[in-house]
Amino acid sequence: MLENSLFMVAIILIINVVYVSFFTIRMILTLKGYRYFAAFVSMIEVIIYITGLGLVLDNLNEIQNVIAYAVGYGLGVIVGMKLEEKLALGYITVNVITKEYDKDLPKTLRAEGYGVTSWASNGLEGERMSLQILTPRKYELKLYTKIKELDPKAFIIAYEPKTIHGGFWVKNVKKGKLSE
């Protein structure tokens, strides 16, 4: 009896981890505009959801099943977020303000395959260089490392652009011209 009970708890836990992971990925796909793929994922998500919830509702008198469902939900959020980090869908825009004006910084980043727009700017302590860089999210950390290597005191702000249109380097990035 105990063995069957533990098996049921494990199944409910696993089902809910998978369900919530799918739920998280579907939400991210929806927000990023992958509507058809999100719709497909949601069909699988609903089948998993109904199965897991059915197991809990059929055995509602077993408190361990309810606890397993709740724990699986929490773990599913974490797993879903980790999966999204690995998928790294979309692009990130990185604005950089250098400590000092450095004409070689944009050239170095362009040589690595990044699209860089730069301009002179002024800060509290004098002339600076401002850069705007668009990169796929999967290269985000690599870009930060490179910027910090070239200018350890650089000020960096990043955000996800909602719409991207034009620019020669977007085409190059989509074709995989950015170095790994």
N, C-alpha and C positions, 0 to 999 in steps of 0.2 A: 504493500500500500504506500509506504513512504517513498519507495523507488519510483512509483508511478506519479506521485505528487511532485517529486523533484524534477522528473522529466517534463511534466506539465509546466512547471515554473520556468524551466530552461527554454522550452519552446515559446512560451509567451514573451519572455525577455528578448529572445532573439528576433521574434517576429516584430516586436515593437521597435527594436533598434533599427531593423531594416526599413520598417514603415516610415519612421520619423526621418531617417536618412534620405529616403526617397522624397518625402515631403519637403525637406530643406532644399534639396537639389532642384525640385520642381519649382519652388518659389524663386530661387535664384535664376533659373532658366527663364521664368516668366518675366522677372524684372529686367533681365538683359535682352529681352525681345526674341528668345528662341521659342516662340509660341507652339509650333508643331511638335517639337521635341518635348516640350513641357507637357503638352496634351498626352503624348504617348506615355511619358513617365507617370502621369497622374492615373492612367488606366491601371498600371501595375500597382501603384500605390494603393488604390481603392481595394483591389483584390486582397492585398496583404492586410490592410486595415480591417476589412470585414472578417477575415479569418482570425486575426488576433483578438479583436473585440468579441467575436462569437465565442471563442474559447473562454474568455473571462466571464461573459454573461451566462454561459451554460454552467459555470462553476462559481457563481458569485458568493456562495457560502464559504469558499476557501480564500481566506484573507491573503495568503501568500501569493495567489494569482493576481490579485489587485495590486499588491506591492510590486510584483514582478512587472506588471504592466506599467506602473508609474516609473520604476527604475529604468525600464527599457526605453521609455519616452525620453527621460533625461539623457541617457547614454546616446540615444539616437540623435539628439540635438548636437552633441559633441562630435559624433562620428560624421554627421552631415556637414558640419562646419569644416572638419578636417578634409573631407572629400572635396568640398568647394575650394579650399586652399590649394589642393593638388591640381584640380581642374584649371584654376586661375583663368576663368573666362573673361573676355573683354580686354579693355585697355585701361591704362592709368596715365594721367597727365601729371608730370612732375615739374614744379616751378622751383628753380634754384637761384639763390642770390649769393654770389661769391663774396669772400672776405675782401679780396682785392681784384681789380680788373685783370683778367688773364685771357689774352687773345687765343692761346693754345687750347684752352679747355673745350670750347665747342668743336674744334678740329679733332681733338682726341676722341670725344664722344661720337662724332660723325664717323670716324674711322672704325669704331666698334659697331657701326650700323644703326645708331640712334639718329632720329631726326631731331635737330636742334635749331631753335630760333633763339637768337641772342640779341641783346641790346644793352647799351650803356645806361646805368641808373645811378642814382645818388642816395646814399644812406647817411645816417647820423655822423659817421666817421669818414665820409668821403665817397669817392667814385667806386662803384661796384659794377659787376656784370650780372644781368638777369638772364636766365635761360628758361625756355619752356620746351619740355621734352615729352613726346608721346611714345609709349611703349606697351607691348602686350603685358598683361599682369604677370605672366610667367617669368618675365625678365626683370620685374620690379626690384627684387632684393639685390640682384646682380648690379643693377643701375645704381642703387644707393651705395653699394660697396665701392663702385668705381668712382662716384662723385666724392665720397669721403676720402678715398685714396688720393685723388687729385687736389682736393681742397677740404682738409679736415674741419675747417670752421665754416663751411658752407651752410646756409640756411635753406632747408628743404621743406616744401609743402607739396603734398600729393592729393589728388582727387580723381574720381572716375568721371570722365566726360560722358554726357548723355548722348550727344550727337557728334559725329565726325564726318566732315565732308571736305574733299579736296586735299591738296598737298601731295607732293611727289613721293614722300617717304612712307605714307600710309600704304601705298601700293607695294613698295619694297618690303615693308614689314609683313604684309599679308602674304607676300611670295616667299617669306622665310629668309630674307636677306640679312636679318639680324643674327649676329654670331652667337652661338650657344655658349 
